[in-house]
Amino acid sequence: MESSNAPLGATKRTTLHRIPHKEVKDRQALYQILDAALVGHVGFVQEDQPFVIPVAIARDGDSLLLHGSKASRLFKILASGASCAVSVTILDALVLARSAFESSMNYRSALVLGKAVELEGVAKERAFERLTDHLLPGRRESLRPTTEKEIKQTTILTLSLEEASVKISSKFPADEEEDLSWPVWAGNVPIEHRYGTPVPDPRMTVAHPLPEYLKEWPEGRT
Ligand SMILES: Cc1cc2nc3c(=O)[nH]c(=O)nc-3n(C[C@H](O)[C@H](O)[C@H](O)COP(=O)(O)OP(=O)(O)OC[C@H]3O[C@@H](n4cnc5c(N)ncnc54)[C@H](O)[C@@H]3O)c2cc1C
């Protein structure tokens, strides 16, 4: 899918009011956040009650892909054309100031608003592959092929990234001048997102060497 040139935060609903200097208009920043994330939180309203549900995500050009069971309440509601919001946050650091009040977090955060559309046919199969490649990079070629039945049991939705906003906080503590001499350590504690050492499935009957892509995953997500 082609990428949009529409600026971020361009609509009344996505214009930042609080600390607007943290707003980022560059669409590449949105793509970078979505590509670094595995999970988004989907908000929707059912019978006047808001719900927020975590699901796996993958970006495909200027759309976000979601997949779930045909039987899922969430996916039935979204596929029916309900309005939704998807929030994705990457936590980068704790910002330790000289006071609790000024202490904060560094983050990259995105919000996407819209109505998802269900994919069918070739587009659905392609989206399945894109999701697999994002969530399990390097693994698709070696997996048992997805069956017709599995594809039928799954709903795949696409959500346009047309209406979206990005807020990024990247700073050292913003203590007042008079607090700088307060006798406490201050600074940032980075939060790293990396995979641990793979643990083989006890039911793996044939010994397989650790695939090359698994050696690369720990460096993968920024
Ligand atoms: C990291 C992660 C990734 C996931 N990825 C996917 C995905 O890609 N596709 C997918 O279909 N599902 C995924 N799930 C499961 C998803 O969060 C929902 O449980 C599922 O989609 C069913 O949602 P529903 O509203 O249709 O379920 P229902 O069972 O109809 O929900 C009924 C109620 O159960 C509770 N509930 C449901 N899910 C959760 C939850 N996760 N945490 C706490 N309470 C909950 C809520 O109170 C909800 O209102 C993921 C969950 C996690 C934590």
The ligand as an SDF file (V2000), in Angstrom:
LIG
                    3D

 53 58  0  0  0  0  0  0  0  0999 V2000
   -0.1190   -9.0830   24.3690 C   0  0  0  0  0  0  0  0  0  0  0  0
   -1.4550   -9.5580   23.8610 C   0  0  0  0  0  0  0  0  0  0  0  0
   -1.6380   -9.7150   22.5010 C   0  0  0  0  0  0  0  0  0  0  0  0
   -2.8610  -10.1780   22.0270 C   0  0  0  0  0  0  0  0  0  0  0  0
   -3.0440  -10.3050   20.6770 N   0  0  0  0  0  0  0  0  0  0  0  0
   -4.2380  -10.6690   20.1990 C   0  0  0  0  0  0  0  0  0  0  0  0
   -4.4750  -10.7030   18.7860 C   0  0  0  0  0  0  0  0  0  0  0  0
   -3.6060  -10.3850   17.9720 O   0  0  0  0  0  0  0  0  0  0  0  0
   -5.7060  -11.0880   18.3740 N   0  0  0  0  0  0  0  0  0  0  0  0
   -6.7010  -11.4140   19.2590 C   0  0  0  0  0  0  0  0  0  0  0  0
   -7.8040  -11.7350   18.8140 O   0  0  0  0  0  0  0  0  0  0  0  0
   -6.5050  -11.3660   20.5810 N   0  0  0  0  0  0  0  0  0  0  0  0
   -5.3050  -11.0070   21.0770 C   0  0  0  0  0  0  0  0  0  0  0  0
   -5.1030  -10.9450   22.4200 N   0  0  0  0  0  0  0  0  0  0  0  0
   -6.2150  -11.2930   23.2920 C   0  0  0  0  0  0  0  0  0  0  0  0
   -7.1300  -10.0570   23.3890 C   0  0  0  0  0  0  0  0  0  0  0  0
   -6.6120   -9.1570   24.3660 O   0  0  0  0  0  0  0  0  0  0  0  0
   -8.5760  -10.4090   23.7710 C   0  0  0  0  0  0  0  0  0  0  0  0
   -8.5780  -11.2240   24.9310 O   0  0  0  0  0  0  0  0  0  0  0  0
   -9.2850  -11.1150   22.6230 C   0  0  0  0  0  0  0  0  0  0  0  0
   -9.1110  -10.4140   21.4050 O   0  0  0  0  0  0  0  0  0  0  0  0
  -10.7550  -11.2580   22.8940 C   0  0  0  0  0  0  0  0  0  0  0  0
  -11.3150   -9.9610   23.0170 O   0  0  0  0  0  0  0  0  0  0  0  0
  -12.8760   -9.8140   23.1250 P   0  0  0  0  0  0  0  0  0  0  0  0
  -13.1960   -8.4230   23.5630 O   0  0  0  0  0  0  0  0  0  0  0  0
  -13.4740  -10.2710   21.8580 O   0  0  0  0  0  0  0  0  0  0  0  0
  -13.1050  -10.9000   24.2890 O   0  0  0  0  0  0  0  0  0  0  0  0
  -14.2520  -11.2010   25.3820 P   0  0  0  0  0  0  0  0  0  0  0  0
  -13.8870  -12.4700   25.9310 O   0  0  0  0  0  0  0  0  0  0  0  0
  -15.5870  -11.0110   24.6840 O   0  0  0  0  0  0  0  0  0  0  0  0
  -14.0530  -10.0000   26.3740 O   0  0  0  0  0  0  0  0  0  0  0  0
  -14.9510   -9.9420   27.4730 C   0  0  0  0  0  0  0  0  0  0  0  0
  -14.2510   -9.2600   28.6210 C   0  0  0  0  0  0  0  0  0  0  0  0
  -13.1340  -10.0430   29.0180 O   0  0  0  0  0  0  0  0  0  0  0  0
  -12.1110   -9.1950   29.4950 C   0  0  0  0  0  0  0  0  0  0  0  0
  -10.9290   -9.3330   28.6570 N   0  0  0  0  0  0  0  0  0  0  0  0
  -10.8300   -9.7320   27.3600 C   0  0  0  0  0  0  0  0  0  0  0  0
   -9.5580   -9.7100   26.9550 N   0  0  0  0  0  0  0  0  0  0  0  0
   -8.8250   -9.2730   28.0000 C   0  0  0  0  0  0  0  0  0  0  0  0
   -7.4430   -9.0370   28.1910 C   0  0  0  0  0  0  0  0  0  0  0  0
   -6.5350   -9.2280   27.2170 N   0  0  0  0  0  0  0  0  0  0  0  0
   -7.0310   -8.5970   29.3970 N   0  0  0  0  0  0  0  0  0  0  0  0
   -7.9230   -8.4010   30.4040 C   0  0  0  0  0  0  0  0  0  0  0  0
   -9.2380   -8.6000   30.2720 N   0  0  0  0  0  0  0  0  0  0  0  0
   -9.6830   -9.0250   29.0780 C   0  0  0  0  0  0  0  0  0  0  0  0
  -12.6430   -7.7750   29.4240 C   0  0  0  0  0  0  0  0  0  0  0  0
  -13.2520   -7.4300   30.6380 O   0  0  0  0  0  0  0  0  0  0  0  0
  -13.6400   -7.9070   28.3020 C   0  0  0  0  0  0  0  0  0  0  0  0
  -14.5930   -6.8570   28.3200 O   0  0  0  0  0  0  0  0  0  0  0  0
   -3.9060  -10.4740   22.9300 C   0  0  0  0  0  0  0  0  0  0  0  0
   -3.7070  -10.2780   24.2870 C   0  0  0  0  0  0  0  0  0  0  0  0
   -2.5110   -9.7980   24.7510 C   0  0  0  0  0  0  0  0  0  0  0  0
   -2.3420   -9.5340   26.2310 C   0  0  0  0  0  0  0  0  0  0  0  0
  1  2  1  0
  2  3  1  0
  2 52  2  0
  3  4  2  0
  4  5  1  0
  4 50  1  0
  5  6  2  0
  6  7  1  0
  6 13  1  0
  7  8  2  0
  7  9  1  0
  9 10  1  0
 10 11  2  0
 10 12  1  0
 12 13  2  0
 13 14  1  0
 14 15  1  0
 14 50  1  0
 15 16  1  0
 16 17  1  0
 16 18  1  0
 18 19  1  0
 18 20  1  0
 20 21  1  0
 20 22  1  0
 22 23  1  0
 23 24  1  0
 24 25  2  0
 24 26  1  0
 24 27  1  0
 27 28  1  0
 28 29  2  0
 28 30  1  0
 28 31  1  0
 31 32  1  0
 32 33  1  0
 33 34  1  0
 33 48  1  0
 34 35  1  0
 35 36  1  0
 35 46  1  0
 36 37  1  0
 36 45  1  0
 37 38  2  0
 38 39  1  0
 39 40  1  0
 39 45  2  0
 40 41  1  0
 40 42  2  0
 42 43  1  0
 43 44  2  0
 44 45  1  0
 46 47  1  0
 46 48  1  0
 48 49  1  0
 50 51  2  0
 51 52  1  0
 52 53  1  0
M  END
$$$$
